[in-house]
Amino acid sequence: MSSAPIRLLLLADTHVPKRARALPAQVWRAVDEADVVFHAGDWQVPEALDELAARARRLVGVWGNNDGAELRERLPEVARVEIDGVRF
């Protein structure tokens, strides 16, 4: 018996609002459709994390080299998760 595929979205280096005012609508649509959103760092501001965490069904994130103290306190440097028996 097969289960429905899990939809994953990988984001990184969003640099909001330093390099862009906001994430494009196309990205938000992908967030809304994803079962799990991974963010590989360089959020730049905690508000970007808050907004994505509020909207994603499940969020797995880490801090990046451009992220400050607050994001480093809230996020791990390395994240490991298992989803349906697959380790990431």
N, CA, C and O atoms as a GROMACS GRO file, in nm:
protein
  352
    1MET      N    1   0.085  -0.118   0.000
    1MET     CA    2   0.000   0.000   0.000
    1MET      C    3   0.089   0.124   0.000
    1MET      O    4   0.169   0.143   0.092
    2SER      N    5   0.076   0.207  -0.099
    2SER     CA    6   0.161   0.326  -0.107
    2SER      C    7   0.089   0.446  -0.046
    2SER      O    8  -0.034   0.457  -0.052
    3SER      N    9   0.168   0.534   0.010
    3SER     CA   10   0.111   0.656   0.066
    3SER      C   11   0.136   0.770  -0.032
    3SER      O   12   0.215   0.759  -0.126
    4ALA      N   13   0.068   0.879  -0.008
    4ALA     CA   14   0.085   0.996  -0.094
    4ALA      C   15   0.226   1.051  -0.079
    4ALA      O   16   0.283   1.045   0.030
    5PRO      N   17   0.283   1.104  -0.185
    5PRO     CA   18   0.418   1.161  -0.175
    5PRO      C   19   0.418   1.282  -0.081
    5PRO      O   20   0.320   1.354  -0.069
    6ILE      N   21   0.530   1.301  -0.017
    6ILE     CA   22   0.548   1.417   0.070
    6ILE      C   23   0.611   1.527  -0.013
    6ILE      O   24   0.710   1.505  -0.084
    7ARG      N   25   0.555   1.645  -0.004
    7ARG     CA   26   0.606   1.760  -0.079
    7ARG      C   27   0.704   1.838   0.008
    7ARG      O   28   0.668   1.890   0.114
    8LEU      N   29   0.829   1.844  -0.038
    8LEU     CA   30   0.935   1.914   0.034
    8LEU      C   31   0.971   2.042  -0.042
    8LEU      O   32   0.969   2.045  -0.165
    9LEU      N   33   1.003   2.145   0.034
    9LEU     CA   34   1.050   2.270  -0.026
    9LEU      C   35   1.180   2.308   0.044
    9LEU      O   36   1.187   2.310   0.167
   10LEU      N   37   1.282   2.336  -0.034
   10LEU     CA   38   1.411   2.378   0.021
   10LEU      C   39   1.436   2.523  -0.016
   10LEU      O   40   1.435   2.561  -0.132
   11LEU      N   41   1.460   2.604   0.087
   11LEU     CA   42   1.492   2.745   0.070
   11LEU      C   43   1.625   2.774   0.137
   11LEU      O   44   1.666   2.703   0.229
   12ALA      N   45   1.692   2.876   0.091
   12ALA     CA   46   1.816   2.922   0.155
   12ALA      C   47   1.845   3.063   0.108
   12ALA      O   48   1.796   3.108   0.004
   13ASP      N   49   1.926   3.132   0.184
   13ASP     CA   50   1.974   3.265   0.145
   13ASP      C   51   1.862   3.359   0.104
   13ASP      O   52   1.871   3.428   0.002
   14THR      N   53   1.756   3.362   0.183
   14THR     CA   54   1.644   3.449   0.150
   14THR      C   55   1.678   3.596   0.172
   14THR      O   56   1.626   3.681   0.100
   15HIS      N   57   1.763   3.627   0.267
   15HIS     CA   58   1.812   3.763   0.290
   15HIS      C   59   1.702   3.867   0.290
   15HIS      O   60   1.719   3.976   0.234
   16VAL      N   61   1.589   3.835   0.352
   16VAL     CA   62   1.478   3.931   0.361
   16VAL      C   63   1.493   4.007   0.492
   16VAL      O   64   1.516   3.943   0.595
   17PRO      N   65   1.482   4.137   0.495
   17PRO     CA   66   1.456   4.231   0.386
   17PRO      C   67   1.582   4.298   0.331
   17PRO      O   68   1.571   4.400   0.263
   18LYS      N   69   1.698   4.244   0.357
   18LYS     CA   70   1.823   4.309   0.315
   18LYS      C   71   1.838   4.314   0.162
   18LYS      O   72   1.873   4.418   0.107
   19ARG      N   73   1.811   4.203   0.094
   19ARG     CA   74   1.829   4.198  -0.052
   19ARG      C   75   1.697   4.202  -0.128
   19ARG      O   76   1.693   4.234  -0.246
   20ALA      N   77   1.589   4.168  -0.059
   20ALA     CA   78   1.455   4.175  -0.119
   20ALA      C   79   1.359   4.218  -0.010
   20ALA      O   80   1.379   4.185   0.107
   21ARG      N   81   1.256   4.290  -0.047
   21ARG     CA   82   1.160   4.336   0.054
   21ARG      C   83   1.082   4.222   0.115
   21ARG      O   84   1.050   4.223   0.234
   22ALA      N   85   1.051   4.124   0.034
   22ALA     CA   86   0.969   4.011   0.080
   22ALA      C   87   0.994   3.893  -0.013
   22ALA      O   88   1.049   3.908  -0.123
   23LEU      N   89   0.953   3.777   0.032
   23LEU     CA   90   0.960   3.660  -0.055
   23LEU      C   91   0.856   3.674  -0.166
   23LEU      O   92   0.746   3.724  -0.140
   24PRO      N   93   0.887   3.632  -0.286
   24PRO     CA   94   0.792   3.641  -0.397
   24PRO      C   95   0.667   3.555  -0.372
   24PRO      O   96   0.672   3.456  -0.298
   25ALA      N   97   0.558   3.594  -0.433
   25ALA     CA   98   0.431   3.521  -0.419
   25ALA      C   99   0.447   3.374  -0.460
   25ALA      O  100   0.386   3.286  -0.400
   26GLN      N  101   0.528   3.348  -0.560
   26GLN     CA  102   0.552   3.211  -0.605
   26GLN      C  103   0.613   3.126  -0.493
   26GLN      O  104   0.578   3.009  -0.479
   27VAL      N  105   0.702   3.184  -0.414
   27VAL     CA  106   0.762   3.111  -0.302
   27VAL      C  107   0.656   3.083  -0.196
   27VAL      O  108   0.649   2.973  -0.143
   28TRP      N  109   0.572   3.183  -0.166
   28TRP     CA  110   0.467   3.161  -0.066
   28TRP      C  111   0.368   3.055  -0.110
   28TRP      O  112   0.319   2.978  -0.027
   29ARG      N  113   0.337   3.048  -0.239
   29ARG     CA  114   0.249   2.941  -0.289
   29ARG      C  115   0.314   2.805  -0.267
   29ARG      O  116   0.248   2.710  -0.226
   30ALA      N  117   0.444   2.797  -0.293
   30ALA     CA  118   0.516   2.671  -0.271
   30ALA      C  119   0.518   2.635  -0.123
   30ALA      O  120   0.506   2.517  -0.088
   31VAL      N  121   0.534   2.733  -0.035
   31VAL     CA  122   0.528   2.709   0.110
   31VAL      C  123   0.392   2.653   0.147
   31VAL      O  124   0.382   2.556   0.222
   32ASP      N  125   0.287   2.713   0.095
   32ASP     CA  126   0.150   2.669   0.126
   32ASP      C  127   0.125   2.526   0.079
   32ASP      O  128   0.047   2.454   0.141
   33GLU      N  129   0.189   2.484  -0.029
   33GLU     CA  130   0.167   2.351  -0.085
   33GLU      C  131   0.259   2.244  -0.024
   33GLU      O  132   0.231   2.125  -0.037
   34ALA      N  133   0.366   2.286   0.041
   34ALA     CA  134   0.466   2.191   0.093
   34ALA      C  135   0.420   2.128   0.225
   34ALA      O  136   0.355   2.192   0.307
   35ASP      N  137   0.456   2.003   0.241
   35ASP     CA  138   0.433   1.936   0.369
   35ASP      C  139   0.543   1.972   0.468
   35ASP      O  140   0.518   1.985   0.588
   36VAL      N  141   0.665   1.989   0.418
   36VAL     CA  142   0.779   2.027   0.501
   36VAL      C  143   0.860   2.131   0.425
   36VAL      O  144   0.890   2.115   0.307
   37VAL      N  145   0.895   2.238   0.495
   37VAL     CA  146   0.981   2.342   0.439
   37VAL      C  147   1.115   2.337   0.513
   37VAL      O  148   1.120   2.342   0.636
   38PHE      N  149   1.223   2.327   0.436
   38PHE     CA  150   1.358   2.333   0.490
   38PHE      C  151   1.416   2.469   0.455
   38PHE      O  152   1.404   2.514   0.341
   39HIS      N  153   1.478   2.534   0.552
   39HIS     CA  154   1.549   2.660   0.523
   39HIS      C  155   1.693   2.642   0.569
   39HIS      O  156   1.719   2.616   0.686
   40ALA      N  157   1.787   2.658   0.476
   40ALA     CA  158   1.927   2.629   0.502
   40ALA      C  159   2.009   2.751   0.546
   40ALA      O  160   2.131   2.752   0.531
   41GLY      N  161   1.942   2.852   0.600
   41GLY     CA  162   2.013   2.963   0.661
   41GLY      C  163   2.020   3.089   0.579
   41GLY      O  164   1.979   3.094   0.463
   42ASP      N  165   2.073   3.193   0.644
   42ASP     CA  166   2.079   3.330   0.593
   42ASP      C  167   1.940   3.389   0.578
   42ASP      O  168   1.898   3.434   0.471
   43TRP      N  169   1.871   3.387   0.691
   43TRP     CA  170   1.739   3.450   0.703
   43TRP      C  171   1.755   3.602   0.706
   43TRP      O  172   1.680   3.674   0.641
   44GLN      N  173   1.852   3.649   0.782
   44GLN     CA  174   1.889   3.788   0.808
   44GLN      C  175   1.813   3.850   0.924
   44GLN      O  176   1.874   3.915   1.008
   45VAL      N  177   1.682   3.831   0.932
   45VAL     CA  178   1.605   3.891   1.042
   45VAL      C  179   1.510   3.788   1.102
   45VAL      O  180   1.459   3.701   1.031
   46PRO      N  181   1.486   3.796   1.234
   46PRO     CA  182   1.396   3.701   1.299
   46PRO      C  183   1.254   3.703   1.244
   46PRO      O  184   1.184   3.601   1.247
   47GLU      N  185   1.210   3.816   1.194
   47GLU     CA  186   1.075   3.826   1.139
   47GLU      C  187   1.055   3.732   1.020
   47GLU      O  188   0.946   3.680   1.000
   48ALA      N  189   1.160   3.709   0.943
   48ALA     CA  190   1.150   3.615   0.831
   48ALA      C  191   1.125   3.474   0.883
   48ALA      O  192   1.044   3.400   0.827
   49LEU      N  193   1.194   3.436   0.990
   49LEU     CA  194   1.171   3.306   1.054
   49LEU      C  195   1.029   3.298   1.108
   49LEU      O  196   0.961   3.198   1.088
   50ASP      N  197   0.984   3.402   1.176
   50ASP     CA  198   0.850   3.403   1.234
   50ASP      C  199   0.742   3.387   1.128
   50ASP      O  200   0.648   3.310   1.145
   51GLU      N  201   0.757   3.460   1.018
   51GLU     CA  202   0.658   3.454   0.911
   51GLU      C  203   0.654   3.316   0.846
   51GLU      O  204   0.547   3.262   0.820
   52LEU      N  205   0.770   3.260   0.821
   52LEU     CA  206   0.775   3.128   0.759
   52LEU      C  207   0.723   3.021   0.855
   52LEU      O  208   0.652   2.930   0.814
   53ALA      N  209   0.759   3.032   0.982
   53ALA     CA  210   0.712   2.935   1.083
   53ALA      C  211   0.560   2.939   1.098
   53ALA      O  212   0.497   2.836   1.120
   54ALA      N  213   0.502   3.057   1.086
   54ALA     CA  214   0.357   3.071   1.098
   54ALA      C  215   0.284   3.012   0.979
   54ALA      O  216   0.170   2.967   0.991
   55ARG      N  217   0.348   3.011   0.865
   55ARG     CA  218   0.280   2.970   0.743
   55ARG      C  219   0.308   2.826   0.702
   55ARG      O  220   0.222   2.762   0.640
   56ALA      N  221   0.425   2.774   0.734
   56ALA     CA  222   0.463   2.638   0.693
   56ALA      C  223   0.392   2.534   0.779
   56ALA      O  224   0.374   2.555   0.899
   57ARG      N  225   0.354   2.424   0.719
   57ARG     CA  226   0.297   2.313   0.796
   57ARG      C  227   0.400   2.259   0.893
   57ARG      O  228   0.370   2.233   1.010
   58ARG      N  229   0.522   2.242   0.844
   58ARG     CA  230   0.634   2.199   0.927
   58ARG      C  231   0.758   2.268   0.873
   58ARG      O  232   0.783   2.269   0.753
   59LEU      N  233   0.835   2.326   0.963
   59LEU     CA  234   0.955   2.399   0.924
   59LEU      C  235   1.077   2.338   0.991
   59LEU      O  236   1.078   2.314   1.112
   60VAL      N  237   1.180   2.314   0.912
   60VAL     CA  238   1.309   2.270   0.962
   60VAL      C  239   1.410   2.374   0.914
   60VAL      O  240   1.427   2.393   0.794
   61GLY      N  241   1.474   2.440   1.008
   61GLY     CA  242   1.566   2.546   0.969
   61GLY      C  243   1.693   2.547   1.050
   61GLY      O  244   1.700   2.491   1.160
   62VAL      N  245   1.793   2.610   0.995
   62VAL     CA  246   1.922   2.631   1.061
   62VAL      C  247   1.964   2.776   1.039
   62VAL      O  248   1.911   2.845   0.952
   63TRP      N  249   2.059   2.821   1.122
   63TRP     CA  250   2.111   2.956   1.100
   63TRP      C  251   2.224   2.951   0.997
   63TRP      O  252   2.289   2.848   0.978
   64GLY      N  253   2.246   3.065   0.933
   64GLY     CA  254   2.353   3.075   0.834
   64GLY      C  255   2.458   3.176   0.876
   64GLY      O  256   2.443   3.242   0.979
   65ASN      N  257   2.563   3.189   0.798
   65ASN     CA  258   2.674   3.276   0.834
   65ASN      C  259   2.637   3.424   0.836
   65ASN      O  260   2.710   3.504   0.895
   66ASN      N  261   2.527   3.463   0.776
   66ASN     CA  262   2.482   3.603   0.777
   66ASN      C  263   2.377   3.630   0.882
   66ASN      O  264   2.322   3.740   0.888
   67ASP      N  265   2.346   3.532   0.966
   67ASP     CA  266   2.243   3.548   1.068
   67ASP      C  267   2.305   3.590   1.201
   67ASP      O  268   2.411   3.540   1.240
   68GLY      N  269   2.237   3.682   1.268
   68GLY     CA  270   2.287   3.738   1.394
   68GLY      C  271   2.255   3.652   1.515
   68GLY      O  272   2.206   3.540   1.504
   69ALA      N  273   2.283   3.711   1.630
   69ALA     CA  274   2.273   3.640   1.758
   69ALA      C  275   2.133   3.586   1.786
   69ALA      O  276   2.119   3.473   1.833
   70GLU      N  277   2.029   3.665   1.758
   70GLU     CA  278   1.893   3.619   1.790
   70GLU      C  279   1.856   3.494   1.710
   70GLU      O  280   1.799   3.400   1.765
   71LEU      N  281   1.886   3.494   1.582
   71LEU     CA  282   1.856   3.376   1.501
   71LEU      C  283   1.942   3.257   1.544
   71LEU      O  284   1.896   3.143   1.542
   72ARG      N  285   2.065   3.282   1.581
   72ARG     CA  286   2.153   3.174   1.626
   72ARG      C  287   2.106   3.115   1.759
   72ARG      O  288   2.130   2.998   1.787
   73GLU      N  289   2.039   3.196   1.840
   73GLU     CA  290   1.981   3.145   1.965
   73GLU      C  291   1.857   3.060   1.938
   73GLU      O  292   1.830   2.965   2.012
   74ARG      N  293   1.784   3.093   1.835
   74ARG     CA  294   1.657   3.026   1.807
   74ARG      C  295   1.670   2.904   1.716
   74ARG      O  296   1.583   2.816   1.717
   75LEU      N  297   1.776   2.898   1.640
   75LEU     CA  298   1.792   2.791   1.541
   75LEU      C  299   1.922   2.715   1.565
   75LEU      O  300   2.018   2.772   1.617
   76PRO      N  301   1.925   2.588   1.529
   76PRO     CA  302   2.050   2.513   1.541
   76PRO      C  303   2.143   2.542   1.423
   76PRO      O  304   2.101   2.596   1.320
   77GLU      N  305   2.268   2.507   1.441
   77GLU     CA  306   2.363   2.516   1.330
   77GLU      C  307   2.341   2.400   1.232
   77GLU      O  308   2.359   2.415   1.111
   78VAL      N  309   2.303   2.285   1.287
   78VAL     CA  310   2.276   2.165   1.208
   78VAL      C  311   2.141   2.109   1.253
   78VAL      O  312   2.116   2.098   1.373
   79ALA      N  313   2.056   2.073   1.160
   79ALA     CA  314   1.927   2.011   1.192
   79ALA      C  315   1.921   1.875   1.126
   79ALA      O  316   1.956   1.858   1.009
   80ARG      N  317   1.876   1.778   1.202
   80ARG     CA  318   1.856   1.643   1.149
   80ARG      C  319   1.714   1.602   1.179
   80ARG      O  320   1.667   1.614   1.293
   81VAL      N  321   1.644   1.553   1.078
   81VAL     CA  322   1.507   1.507   1.096
   81VAL      C  323   1.486   1.378   1.019
   81VAL      O  324   1.560   1.346   0.926
   82GLU      N  325   1.386   1.304   1.061
   82GLU     CA  326   1.346   1.184   0.988
   82GLU      C  327   1.201   1.201   0.948
   82GLU      O  328   1.115   1.234   1.030
   83ILE      N  329   1.174   1.180   0.821
   83ILE     CA  330   1.040   1.193   0.766
   83ILE      C  331   1.007   1.065   0.692
   83ILE      O  332   1.073   1.031   0.594
   84ASP      N  333   0.906   0.996   0.738
   84ASP     CA  334   0.866   0.869   0.679
   84ASP      C  335   0.983   0.774   0.659
   84ASP      O  336   0.996   0.709   0.554
   85GLY      N  337   1.069   0.765   0.759
   85GLY     CA  338   1.181   0.672   0.754
   85GLY      C  339   1.303   0.720   0.678
   85GLY      O  340   1.402   0.648   0.669
   86VAL      N  341   1.297   0.841   0.623
   86VAL     CA  342   1.410   0.897   0.550
   86VAL      C  343   1.474   1.006   0.635
   86VAL      O  344   1.406   1.096   0.684
   87ARG      N  345   1.605   0.996   0.653
   87ARG     CA  346   1.677   1.095   0.734
   87ARG      C  347   1.733   1.206   0.647
   87ARG      O  348   1.789   1.183   0.540
   88PHE      N  349   1.718   1.327   0.697
   88PHE     CA  350   1.770   1.447   0.631
   88PHE      C  351   1.864   1.516   0.726
   88PHE      O  352   1.921   1.620   0.692
   0.00000   0.00000   0.00000
